[in-house]
Amino acid sequence: MQVSLTDTGGLGRRLEVAVPATEVTREVQQRLKQLSRTARLKGFRPGKAPLGVITKQFGDQVRSEVLNDLMRSSFAQAVTQENLRPAAGPRIEPIALEPESDLKYAAHFEVLPEVKLNPLDTLAIEKPVASVSDADVDAMIENMRAQRPVYTAVERAARDTDRVVFDYRVLIGGKPIDQGEVKNAQVVLGARQTMPELEEGLRGARAGEQRTVSAVFPANHPNKEVAGQGAQLQLSIKAVEEHSLPAVDQEFFRAYGVEQGGMEEMRTEVRKSMERELAGAVRNRLRVQVMDALFRANPLELPRAMVDEQVQQLQVDMARRMGIQDPSQLPLRETFLEPARRRVALGLLISQIVQANNMQVERPRVQERLNELIESYPDPEQARRAYLQNQDAMRGIESGALEEQVIDWVLARAQVTEKASTFREMTGFGQADAAQAHEHGPASESGAEHHEQASGT
């Protein structure tokens, strides 16, 4: 086998390979002989057809298979011989495929860049230092109370924070639509749970009142019959309910899984949950800083094929989150170009650290990550068994554990300074919706109470 390597600029390479005709012929003949032992041809007993007949009927097909297989195997041999590390599969350019001639082709591909880490002692990392205060626990419990509101019927007109219970019927062009009648819909005023026109139409309503509201359904509404349509909503108000917070009593404690110990045990469990979240937030802040610092300090020339693959993956992930099924509606490629370059570069840098230091994933870390994942399940041991039986899931956990080892390795060599912070600053608590507080209950229920949106609106 003859091999000729050409640098086509940057990370591009052109590998020209020639496989002797004798090797091609020998492989074709061997496969035809093997085929003759099992081939079933009309007029011949199985395995008794003459080789000439087999060659006439299957020769072209077998030769095509042999050429494809030889190109794959010879490319792998040539890459090893030339000590190359392809970044992706090659684009094959046939040069000579004729019978009785050498097999010649050119493979065009990119190689992985040479990765050399710059000194890590120049990286500046700030490590947040924070703790969960009594005031933080107090605020969290108040938010947990907000997760289990009490609604009491009142006779007055509805105002913000009230829950309105109503029946309604949808009319388009003055005619009721199929499945356009809903009973016992619920909307909390001021929570922006439904169309602005409907919420405004409910404001000031009283139990027993009838109202008609004009509204335009959003174009992306799941009900195609009403999507983008102007409609009239005939409302029948059944109740106006005033919002209040539940008492902090045994019933409240039980709702969050605390059966004994009262407020003291409740605070203990809430604090533990908050401390776990805080530790995760600190770990994530350090991870982001380490990755940013590695990326900035070690610029790399990146294989276009690897970047394109990451762009496509990011597009698909975004489309899945947005519920987009039409490929033509995928977000623009340019939107993801820089995030994709960052992913590829960091992947190469982390791989280099792992290989250069012969790192092996630490099993205790894997167990720790697995324990963190399963603790929120109703039956943690059942969840553990499910994870252990799922190879893809376990590979993801192991990959995360190995990444943590790399981060710790970098932190041990970088310039790390401590910076005082708070639970609120680290977790964003109080900035997001109070619904997040439900996660901090000692035994958060998967079916947490959420205000129902009016069906179809």
Backbone torsions as a table, in degrees:
resi	resn	phi	psi	omega
1	MET	NA	129.1	179.1
2	GLN	-103.9	138.6	-176.6
3	VAL	-132.1	134.6	176.4
4	SER	-131.3	124.8	-176.6
5	LEU	-109.5	133.9	178.5
6	THR	-129.1	134.7	174.4
7	ASP	-84.7	119.5	-177.3
8	THR	-99.3	12.1	177.5
9	GLY	106.7	134.0	-178.4
10	GLY	64.2	-126.4	178.9
11	LEU	-96.2	2.3	-177.7
12	GLY	-74.6	142.2	177.2
13	ARG	-138.3	149.3	173.6
14	ARG	-124.1	118.4	-177.1
15	LEU	-112.5	113.1	177.7
16	GLU	-97.9	128.2	-174.4
17	VAL	-125.9	138.2	175.8
18	ALA	-125.7	123.8	177.8
19	VAL	-107.5	125.7	-176.1
20	PRO	-55.3	142.9	179.9
21	ALA	-59.2	-33.7	-179.9
22	THR	-61.9	-37.9	179.0
23	GLU	-68.3	-39.6	177.8
24	VAL	-63.3	-47.6	-178.4
25	THR	-62.1	-43.6	-179.5
26	ARG	-60.7	-43.6	-179.4
27	GLU	-66.9	-39.5	178.0
28	VAL	-62.5	-45.6	-179.0
29	GLN	-63.0	-41.5	179.6
30	GLN	-61.6	-41.4	-178.8
31	ARG	-71.5	-36.6	177.3
32	LEU	-64.8	-39.2	177.5
33	LYS	-64.0	-42.4	177.5
34	GLN	-62.1	-40.8	-179.9
35	LEU	-65.7	-36.3	-177.7
36	SER	-63.9	-22.7	-178.8
37	ARG	-77.1	-18.7	-175.9
38	THR	-124.7	-13.7	-174.3
39	ALA	-62.4	140.2	176.0
40	ARG	-110.7	109.6	-179.8
41	LEU	-119.4	144.2	179.9
42	LYS	-61.1	129.2	179.3
43	GLY	94.3	-4.9	-179.8
44	PHE	-130.3	146.1	173.6
45	ARG	-70.3	152.6	-179.6
46	PRO	-53.4	126.7	177.4
47	GLY	81.1	5.8	-176.6
48	LYS	-112.3	2.7	179.4
49	ALA	-69.5	137.7	179.2
50	PRO	-60.1	150.2	-179.3
51	LEU	-59.9	-34.2	179.7
52	GLY	-64.1	-38.6	177.9
53	VAL	-68.1	-42.1	177.5
54	ILE	-59.7	-44.1	-178.7
55	THR	-63.4	-41.6	-178.4
56	LYS	-64.6	-39.8	-175.6
57	GLN	-83.6	-36.0	-172.8
58	PHE	-116.5	-1.0	-173.0
59	GLY	-56.6	-48.1	-177.3
60	ASP	-64.0	-42.3	-179.6
61	GLN	-64.0	-44.8	-179.5
62	VAL	-65.0	-42.6	-179.7
63	ARG	-61.9	-40.8	178.7
64	SER	-61.7	-42.6	178.2
65	GLU	-63.9	-41.6	-179.9
66	VAL	-63.2	-44.3	-179.8
67	LEU	-60.4	-44.5	179.3
68	ASN	-62.3	-44.4	-179.1
69	ASP	-65.9	-40.3	-179.7
70	LEU	-67.8	-34.9	177.9
71	MET	-65.6	-40.9	178.5
72	ARG	-65.0	-49.2	-175.7
73	SER	-69.9	-38.9	-179.2
74	SER	-71.0	-32.7	176.1
75	PHE	-63.7	-44.7	178.8
76	ALA	-60.2	-41.9	178.7
77	GLN	-65.2	-42.1	-178.0
78	ALA	-65.6	-39.9	178.9
79	VAL	-62.2	-43.5	178.2
80	THR	-64.7	-44.1	-179.2
81	GLN	-60.1	-38.8	-177.1
82	GLU	-91.8	2.8	177.7
83	ASN	57.9	49.5	-178.2
84	LEU	-106.2	154.0	176.8
85	ARG	-124.8	88.8	-179.3
86	PRO	-61.3	140.6	178.4
87	ALA	-82.9	-23.1	179.8
88	ALA	-159.8	176.1	179.9
89	GLY	-63.0	153.2	-176.0
90	PRO	-82.7	160.6	166.2
91	ARG	-98.5	118.5	-174.1
92	ILE	-90.8	130.5	176.6
93	GLU	-115.4	103.8	179.5
94	PRO	-63.7	138.7	177.5
95	ILE	-113.6	-47.1	179.0
96	ALA	-144.3	119.4	-179.6
97	LEU	-126.2	5.8	-173.4
98	GLU	-68.4	147.4	175.6
99	PRO	-58.0	149.0	178.5
100	GLU	69.0	4.8	177.9
101	SER	-118.0	161.7	176.8
102	ASP	-61.5	145.1	172.0
103	LEU	-79.1	121.4	179.5
104	LYS	-129.2	137.2	177.3
105	TYR	-155.0	163.5	174.9
106	ALA	-120.0	135.6	177.7
107	ALA	-110.0	123.5	178.9
108	HIS	-105.8	129.6	-177.7
109	PHE	-162.1	172.5	174.6
110	GLU	-110.5	150.3	176.4
111	VAL	-105.4	158.8	175.3
112	LEU	-68.8	142.8	179.0
113	PRO	-71.2	156.3	172.9
114	GLU	-75.3	126.4	-176.2
115	VAL	-108.1	117.7	175.2
116	LYS	-127.0	117.4	-178.3
117	LEU	-73.2	134.0	170.8
118	ASN	-73.5	160.5	-177.5
119	PRO	-52.2	131.5	-176.8
120	LEU	-79.9	-17.6	-177.5
121	ASP	-71.6	-3.3	175.9
122	THR	-92.2	-8.8	-178.4
123	LEU	-78.0	129.3	179.9
124	ALA	-104.4	119.3	-178.0
125	ILE	-123.8	133.5	174.9
126	GLU	-100.8	123.6	178.9
127	LYS	-99.6	115.2	178.8
128	PRO	-68.1	139.7	176.2
129	VAL	-122.3	117.1	-176.5
130	ALA	-148.7	163.7	177.1
131	SER	-142.4	166.1	178.3
132	VAL	-92.7	116.1	-178.6
133	SER	-89.4	167.2	176.0
134	ASP	-60.3	-36.9	179.4
135	ALA	-65.2	-36.2	177.2
136	ASP	-63.3	-42.0	179.1
137	VAL	-64.7	-42.0	177.9
138	ASP	-58.3	-46.8	-178.3
139	ALA	-64.0	-38.4	-179.8
140	MET	-65.5	-41.5	179.8
141	ILE	-65.2	-36.9	176.0
142	GLU	-62.3	-39.7	177.9
143	ASN	-68.3	-33.5	176.4
144	MET	-67.0	-34.8	174.0
145	ARG	-61.9	-40.7	-179.7
146	ALA	-63.5	-20.6	178.8
147	GLN	-76.9	-17.1	-179.3
148	ARG	-124.4	61.4	-175.7
149	PRO	-66.0	153.7	175.1
150	VAL	-106.2	130.6	179.0
151	TYR	-114.9	128.1	-177.9
152	THR	-123.4	130.0	-178.4
153	ALA	-62.5	137.9	178.0
154	VAL	-131.1	161.4	-177.6
155	GLU	-93.6	-12.7	-175.2
156	ARG	-77.7	178.1	177.1
157	ALA	-73.3	148.6	-176.5
158	ALA	-72.3	139.7	176.4
159	ARG	-137.9	177.4	-177.3
160	ASP	-55.1	142.2	-177.1
161	THR	81.2	-11.5	174.8
162	ASP	-74.8	152.3	172.1
163	ARG	-104.3	127.4	179.6
164	VAL	-105.8	127.0	176.7
165	VAL	-105.6	129.2	-174.1
166	PHE	-154.7	157.9	167.4
167	ASP	-100.7	153.6	175.5
168	TYR	-152.4	160.9	178.5
169	ARG	-133.7	137.1	-178.3
170	VAL	-98.7	128.4	175.5
171	LEU	-121.4	133.9	174.8
172	ILE	-122.4	124.6	-175.3
173	GLY	63.7	27.4	178.8
174	GLY	81.6	1.1	-177.8
175	LYS	-117.1	136.8	177.4
176	PRO	-63.5	146.0	178.0
177	ILE	-100.6	158.9	177.2
178	ASP	-62.5	139.5	179.1
179	GLN	55.4	29.9	-179.0
180	GLY	-100.6	13.9	179.9
181	GLU	-114.8	127.7	-175.1
182	VAL	-129.6	137.5	179.2
183	LYS	-106.1	144.3	171.9
184	ASN	56.3	41.1	172.4
185	ALA	-69.6	151.2	-178.1
186	GLN	-132.5	133.7	177.0
187	VAL	-137.2	131.2	173.4
188	VAL	-92.6	118.8	-176.8
189	LEU	-67.0	136.7	-179.6
190	GLY	88.5	-7.6	-177.9
191	ALA	-91.6	-3.5	179.0
192	ARG	54.6	48.8	-178.9
193	GLN	-89.8	-13.0	-171.8
194	THR	-145.7	-172.9	-179.2
195	MET	-62.1	140.8	-178.5
196	PRO	-56.1	-38.0	-178.0
197	GLU	-64.2	-38.9	179.9
198	LEU	-69.4	-43.5	-179.8
199	GLU	-61.7	-41.7	179.3
200	GLU	-66.2	-35.5	179.5
201	GLY	-68.7	-24.8	178.8
202	LEU	-85.1	-22.4	-177.6
203	ARG	-65.9	130.2	-179.3
204	GLY	86.8	-1.2	-178.9
205	ALA	-74.7	155.9	177.6
206	ARG	-125.0	155.8	177.6
207	ALA	-58.1	135.9	-179.6
208	GLY	90.7	-8.2	-177.0
209	GLU	-82.9	149.3	174.3
210	GLN	-111.2	135.2	179.9
211	ARG	-139.9	154.7	172.7
212	THR	-123.7	129.3	-177.0
213	VAL	-122.5	135.0	174.1
214	SER	-93.2	136.6	-177.8
215	ALA	-152.2	158.3	174.9
216	VAL	-115.7	120.7	179.5
217	PHE	-72.0	143.7	179.3
218	PRO	-62.6	150.7	-177.3
219	ALA	-64.1	-26.0	-178.9
220	ASN	-95.9	17.5	-179.7
221	HIS	-60.9	137.0	-177.4
222	PRO	-62.5	-26.4	177.4
223	ASN	-84.8	104.6	-174.7
224	LYS	-62.2	-24.7	-177.7
225	GLU	-67.7	-28.3	-177.3
226	VAL	-111.2	-10.7	-175.9
227	ALA	-55.9	124.5	177.6
228	GLY	75.5	3.6	-174.6
229	GLN	-95.5	145.5	168.6
230	GLY	-80.7	139.3	-174.4
231	ALA	-146.1	164.1	171.4
232	GLN	-111.3	133.6	178.3
233	LEU	-110.5	114.7	178.1
234	GLN	-89.7	114.1	-173.1
235	LEU	-105.1	139.0	172.4
236	SER	-122.8	107.4	-173.4
237	ILE	-78.4	122.5	-177.1
238	LYS	-100.5	-32.2	-178.9
239	ALA	-161.5	146.8	168.6
240	VAL	-116.5	124.2	-173.0
241	GLU	-122.0	129.6	-177.9
242	GLU	-84.5	140.9	-177.0
243	HIS	-90.1	135.2	171.2
244	SER	-148.0	162.7	-179.6
245	LEU	-88.6	148.8	-179.4
246	PRO	-72.6	156.4	174.4
247	ALA	-68.5	146.7	176.3
248	VAL	-86.1	86.7	-176.2
249	ASP	-134.0	-171.3	-176.0
250	GLN	-61.3	-36.4	178.6
251	GLU	-62.6	-41.2	177.9
252	PHE	-63.8	-43.6	180.0
253	PHE	-61.9	-44.0	-179.1
254	ARG	-62.7	-34.1	179.3
255	ALA	-59.8	-25.2	179.0
256	TYR	-108.9	19.6	171.1
257	GLY	87.5	5.3	178.9
258	VAL	-96.1	105.2	-177.2
259	GLU	-88.2	-30.3	-177.3
260	GLN	-137.6	159.5	175.0
261	GLY	96.3	-11.9	174.9
262	GLY	59.7	-145.5	-175.1
263	MET	-62.7	-36.9	-179.5
264	GLU	-61.2	-46.4	179.4
265	GLU	-67.9	-37.3	178.1
266	MET	-59.2	-47.5	-179.6
267	ARG	-64.6	-38.6	179.3
268	THR	-61.6	-46.4	-177.9
269	GLU	-68.7	-40.3	178.4
270	VAL	-63.1	-42.9	179.5
271	ARG	-60.9	-43.2	179.2
272	LYS	-59.0	-44.6	-180.0
273	SER	-63.8	-41.8	179.6
274	MET	-66.6	-37.7	179.0
275	GLU	-66.4	-35.6	175.1
276	ARG	-63.8	-42.6	179.4
277	GLU	-65.1	-41.2	179.8
278	LEU	-62.2	-44.3	178.7
279	ALA	-60.7	-39.7	178.2
280	GLY	-66.5	-38.1	179.3
281	ALA	-66.8	-40.4	177.1
282	VAL	-63.5	-44.7	-179.9
283	ARG	-61.4	-41.1	-179.8
284	ASN	-68.8	-38.1	177.9
285	ARG	-62.7	-41.4	177.2
286	LEU	-65.4	-40.9	180.0
287	ARG	-59.7	-46.9	-178.9
288	VAL	-61.2	-43.3	-179.7
289	GLN	-64.5	-42.7	179.7
290	VAL	-62.8	-45.8	-179.0
291	MET	-64.0	-43.5	177.9
292	ASP	-60.4	-44.1	-177.7
293	ALA	-66.0	-43.5	177.7
294	LEU	-61.3	-42.5	-177.8
295	PHE	-63.8	-45.0	-178.4
296	ARG	-70.3	-37.2	-173.1
297	ALA	-82.7	-11.9	-175.0
298	ASN	-133.5	70.4	179.9
299	PRO	-64.1	138.5	-178.0
300	LEU	-129.3	148.1	167.2
301	GLU	-81.0	126.3	-171.0
302	LEU	-109.6	140.7	175.8
303	PRO	-63.9	129.8	-178.2
304	ARG	-61.4	-37.1	-177.6
305	ALA	-62.1	-40.3	-179.7
306	MET	-68.9	-38.8	178.2
307	VAL	-65.8	-44.1	179.5
308	ASP	-60.8	-39.6	179.2
309	GLU	-63.3	-41.6	178.9
310	GLN	-68.6	-37.6	177.0
311	VAL	-59.4	-46.5	-179.9
312	GLN	-62.0	-40.6	179.8
313	GLN	-64.8	-41.6	177.9
314	LEU	-64.6	-38.8	177.2
315	GLN	-61.9	-45.6	-179.0
316	VAL	-64.1	-42.3	179.2
317	ASP	-61.3	-44.2	179.1
318	MET	-64.3	-42.9	179.3
319	ALA	-61.3	-39.9	179.9
320	ARG	-64.3	-42.5	-180.0
321	ARG	-66.2	-33.2	-177.9
322	MET	-89.1	-3.8	-179.8
323	GLY	74.3	24.8	179.7
324	ILE	-85.7	125.0	179.0
325	GLN	-109.0	-22.6	-179.9
326	ASP	-80.8	115.6	-178.7
327	PRO	-56.4	-29.1	-178.9
328	SER	-69.8	-14.6	-179.8
329	GLN	-96.5	7.1	179.6
330	LEU	-60.1	145.0	177.0
331	PRO	-57.1	152.5	-176.3
332	LEU	-60.3	142.5	-178.4
333	ARG	-57.5	-41.2	-174.9
334	GLU	-60.4	-28.5	-179.1
335	THR	-60.5	-30.4	-172.5
336	PHE	-107.3	4.1	-173.2
337	LEU	-63.7	-48.6	-178.7
338	GLU	-68.6	-44.7	174.4
339	PRO	-57.9	-36.1	179.2
340	ALA	-68.0	-41.9	177.7
341	ARG	-61.5	-40.1	179.1
342	ARG	-63.8	-44.7	179.6
343	ARG	-59.9	-47.1	-178.0
344	VAL	-64.0	-46.5	-178.4
345	ALA	-61.2	-46.3	-179.3
346	LEU	-66.5	-35.0	175.9
347	GLY	-60.8	-42.1	179.3
348	LEU	-68.6	-40.8	-179.2
349	LEU	-66.3	-44.7	179.1
350	ILE	-64.3	-41.9	178.3
351	SER	-60.0	-39.8	179.3
352	GLN	-64.6	-42.2	179.0
353	ILE	-62.4	-44.5	-179.5
354	VAL	-61.8	-47.4	-176.8
355	GLN	-69.7	-43.8	-176.7
356	ALA	-64.9	-27.9	-177.8
357	ASN	-107.1	8.1	178.0
358	ASN	50.5	44.5	-178.1
359	MET	-72.9	138.6	172.7
360	GLN	-121.4	141.6	-178.3
361	VAL	-61.0	134.9	-178.2
362	GLU	-87.0	121.2	-175.6
363	ARG	-60.1	-38.9	178.0
364	PRO	-58.6	-36.3	177.8
365	ARG	-65.1	-41.3	179.3
366	VAL	-60.8	-44.6	179.5
367	GLN	-63.9	-39.0	179.6
368	GLU	-63.4	-44.6	179.3
369	ARG	-65.8	-39.9	178.0
370	LEU	-62.8	-42.8	179.5
371	ASN	-61.6	-38.9	178.9
372	GLU	-64.4	-37.2	-178.3
373	LEU	-70.1	-40.5	-171.4
374	ILE	-85.3	-15.2	-172.2
375	GLU	-66.6	-20.2	-179.5
376	SER	-88.6	-5.5	-180.0
377	TYR	-79.9	150.1	177.3
378	PRO	-58.9	-37.1	178.1
379	ASP	-123.3	88.1	-175.3
380	PRO	-57.0	-38.6	-177.1
381	GLU	-69.6	-35.9	174.7
382	GLN	-65.1	-40.2	177.6
383	ALA	-64.2	-38.8	178.8
384	ARG	-60.6	-45.9	179.5
385	ARG	-61.9	-39.5	-179.9
386	ALA	-63.9	-43.1	177.9
387	TYR	-63.5	-45.7	-176.6
388	LEU	-64.0	-26.0	179.7
389	GLN	-88.6	-5.3	-179.0
390	ASN	-106.2	103.5	-174.8
391	GLN	-63.5	-39.9	-179.9
392	ASP	-63.7	-42.7	179.8
393	ALA	-63.9	-41.5	-179.2
394	MET	-69.2	-36.1	175.8
395	ARG	-61.8	-38.7	177.4
396	GLY	-64.2	-41.2	178.1
397	ILE	-64.9	-43.0	179.6
398	GLU	-65.2	-38.8	178.0
399	SER	-62.6	-41.5	177.8
400	GLY	-65.5	-38.2	178.4
401	ALA	-65.3	-41.0	179.2
402	LEU	-66.6	-36.9	176.9
403	GLU	-62.7	-40.3	176.9
404	GLU	-60.3	-39.3	177.8
405	GLN	-62.2	-40.7	178.3
406	VAL	-63.4	-43.2	-179.7
407	ILE	-62.0	-44.5	178.0
408	ASP	-62.0	-38.8	179.7
409	TRP	-62.9	-42.2	178.9
410	VAL	-68.0	-44.2	-178.7
411	LEU	-60.5	-33.0	179.7
412	ALA	-68.0	-15.0	-176.6
413	ARG	-116.0	-12.4	-178.3
414	ALA	-88.2	172.1	175.2
415	GLN	-87.6	103.0	-176.3
416	VAL	-106.8	124.5	175.8
417	THR	-119.6	145.5	-179.4
418	GLU	-87.5	144.6	178.9
419	LYS	-134.2	123.9	-179.2
420	ALA	-64.3	137.4	179.7
421	SER	-145.3	-175.7	178.9
422	THR	-131.5	165.4	177.0
423	PHE	-58.5	-43.3	-178.3
424	ARG	-63.4	-43.5	179.7
425	GLU	-64.5	-38.8	-175.2
426	MET	-76.1	-34.6	-174.1
427	THR	-106.2	-11.5	-176.5
428	GLY	74.3	14.9	-178.5
429	PHE	-61.7	133.2	-178.9
430	GLY	95.6	-18.9	179.0
431	GLN	-90.5	-31.7	-180.0
432	ALA	-93.7	178.9	179.6
433	ASP	-61.9	144.5	-177.7
434	ALA	-62.7	-12.3	-180.0
435	ALA	-59.4	-25.1	179.3
436	GLN	-61.6	-26.2	-176.3
437	ALA	-62.1	-26.6	-177.8
438	HIS	-60.2	-28.0	-178.8
439	GLU	-65.1	-18.1	-174.3
440	HIS	-93.4	1.7	175.1
441	GLY	-66.1	144.7	-179.2
442	PRO	-57.0	-32.1	178.8
443	ALA	-138.8	66.3	-175.4
444	SER	-58.0	135.1	-178.7
445	GLU	-86.7	139.8	178.5
446	SER	-66.5	-24.0	179.8
447	GLY	-101.7	54.3	-179.3
448	ALA	-58.6	148.2	-180.0
449	GLU	-70.3	125.6	174.0
450	HIS	-128.8	145.5	178.2
451	HIS	-66.5	132.0	-178.6
452	GLU	-76.8	137.1	172.9
453	GLN	-83.1	150.1	177.8
454	ALA	-62.0	125.4	-177.4
455	SER	-59.8	135.5	177.6
456	GLY	82.3	-3.1	178.7
457	THR	-118.6	NA	NA
